[in-house]
């Protein structure tokens, strides 16, 4: 959970006491007394805290044991997980599955209330679907209300407390602290959840009145929703849960009667974790008459494609973009997200690191809006808690243009070793594995 500013010192001492069987004391362990640097604790973020990331270390059993990090994640019911696996049987992770499901369902409900599949009319309803109406959390119930023209307050899988803000994003969120085990997999038994955000930030603007659907009426234009998800590239490790969430959402909306009497059409598409790949997919979706695109996976990819999406008058609805700057980006009211801003995740990450009593912290980030933005947010939170500039080392890297090209981080690893860091936070995607491997090659001891 979050630790108040005034109680963090006590939290650090508690962390020291819990580690007495391996450490003599925070800041004075045996390694330091012998002139050696302390072993390094690894921390991660939503881009790398998943079982698929552990698969990057198939020949290095236990290398991630003890690594912990945060991700936007609501406790998911066993029923929802079972339904996800019914459409994606080999699913290992559930990160962003709920957010993707909700993005699909909210888009469909907005179209039903708008009485049209025109993107501008759908966009005008999206924020209102999440607030100030009749509460509902089951797709079939929500559509029964929407067909009657009843304003609804959707509370699905990831959206549990506050609705959307004026900017089209959650006013509140739930974060999970995840832990890797000795098998390089997430230990679900250690997962902790904490709420964040402010419900008073929920929009109070009323949407246009919902249109009642006449009995037997059918739209001549079915709602088309296109995927702009990372089927390939550095973020491909998160594709399975997002794909499962999208497919389940489409299936359950259609099982509830579809939108305006027509089944919703799902058109798959890859963002490639690459701006050029994503732009090509966007153009294909526009030509196919897609009304809502679910994506992109990475915040900087959404930034890259948004001008083209806005020019075409289409909605872009991301389940996993967390770049805080997207809250104020020029979007003509067509960009939405079910993932919370990194202003909230920065606070959560800083609390996790501080509870372990870390004193010299290196923050390694992708050189893009997501990586550098979250790096800045975490740094600000650590400095507010009393961590001085001389106790922080900020490093960034250019992610390889091709996911098959290994990231070269030997120079950065040497800097971290010379800095004598006792904590390293990795803000990145699948390529973060190369940072860890570079640290090991440089002789940096990892704390497990």
DRENGURO-321844 format. One record per residue (C-alpha): residue in one letter; x, z, y. Coordinates in steps of 0.5 Angstrom, whole numbers, plus 500, padded with zeros to 3 digits. Layout:
! DRENGURO-321844
AXZY...
! end
This chain:
! DRENGURO-321844
X500500500X502500507X506506510X505508517X511507522X512515522X512516515X517511513X523515513X519520508X517513503X525512503X527519501X521518496X524512493X531515493X528521489X525516484X532512483X536518481X537516474X541510477X543512484X546518487X543517493X540512498X546510502X551514498X551511491X557511486X558504488X559505495X563511494X568507490X568502496X564497492X558494495X551497492X547492487X542488491X535488490X531482490X525480494X520474494X514471497X508467496X512461494X516464489X512470486X509467480X511466472X512459474X518461478X521465472X521459468X527457472X531462469X530460462X537461460X538468464X534473461X532479465X535476471X529477475X527484472X525489478X525483483X518484487X514481493X508480496X502474496X495474499X491475493X485479491X484483485X480477480X475479475X476477468X470473468X473469474X480468470X476466464X472461468X479458471X482457464X475454461X478448466X485449465X487452459X494453459X494457466X499462467X498464474X492465479X496465485X491462490X486460485X481464489X483461495X482454493X476455489X473459496X475453500X471448496X465452495X465454503X466446504X460444500X455450503X457447510X455440508X449443505X447447511X449441515X444436511X450431512X456429509X459427516X466431517X464434524X457436522X460440516X466443520X461446525X458450519X464452516X465459520X458460520X458460512X462466512X458471517X452473520X447471515X444473508X450476504X451472497X457471492X454467487X454459488X448458485X444464489X448461495X446454494X438456493X439460500X442454503X437449501X432453504X436452511X437460511X444462514X448465509X454470509X459467503X463473500X466469494X473470490X478471496X473472502X471480501X470483508X471480514X469472515X472467519X475468526X474462531X480459529X477458522X481463518X480470515X480475519X482480513X486479507X488483501X495482499X498484492X505487491X508483485X514485480X518481475X519484468X525484463X522477461X522474468X515474468X510478473X508485470X500485472X500493470X505494476X501490481X498494487X493491492X492493500X487490505X490488512X487485518X481486523X474485521X472485529X476479529X470475525X467470530X461471533X459464535X453462531X453455528X447450528X441452525X441450517X437444515X432445510X432440504X426437502X424437495X426431491X430429497X437426495X443424500X445417500X452419501X455424496X460429499X467427497X473432497X480430496X486434493X492434497X495439493X503440491X503436484X510435485X516437489X518444491X511447491X509444484X510451481X503453484X499447483X496449476X492455479X490451485X488445481X484450477X481453483X479447485X476444479X472450477X469450484X467443484X464444477X460450479X457447485X455441481X452446476X448449482X445442483X451439488X450438495X444434498X441432491X448429489X454431485X460433489X466428488X473430487X479425488X485428486X491427490X499429491X502432497X509432494X511438498X514432502X511429508X511422507X508423500X502427503X501422509X501416503X495421500X492422506X491415508X488413501X483419502X481416508X480409505X476412500X471415505X473423503X470428508X474434506X481434504X483441500X491442502X496441504X500446500X506447505X504449512X509444515X506439510X499440514X503440520X506433519X499430516X494433521X495428527X493423522X487427519X484429526X485422528X480420522X475425524X476428517X477436515X483439512X482445509X488449506X488455501X495457502X498455509X500461512X504459518X502463524X502458529X497454525X492459528X493455535X495448533X491442536X486440531X479438534X476444530X478440523X483445520X481451516X484455511X482461506X490464506X491469512X496468517X504470516X503475521X499480516X504478510X510480515X508487516X507487508X513485506X517489511X513495508X515494501X523493503X523499507X520503502X526502497X530505503X534498504X539499509X543492510X538486509X539479508X533474509X534467507X528462509X527455508X528451514X521449516X515452519X513457514X520459512X522461519X516463521X515468516X523470517X521472524X515476523X519480518X525481522X520483528X517488523X523491521X526492528X520496530X521500524X528502527X532497523X538495528X540488529X547489525X543491519X540484519X543478517X538471517X540465514X536459513X537452509X535445509X530444502X533438498X529432500X528431492X526436488X531434483X537435487X539442486X540447493X547448495X548455497X555457495X557458503X550463504X552467498X559468500X556470507X551475504X556478499X561479505X555482509X555487503X547487503X543491499X537487499X535480500X529477501X527470499X522466503X522459500X519455494X522453487X528452490X529459491X532460484X538456486X539462492X539467486X544463482X549462487X549470489X550471481X556466481X559469488X559475484X553479487X551484483X543485482X539491481X534491476
! end
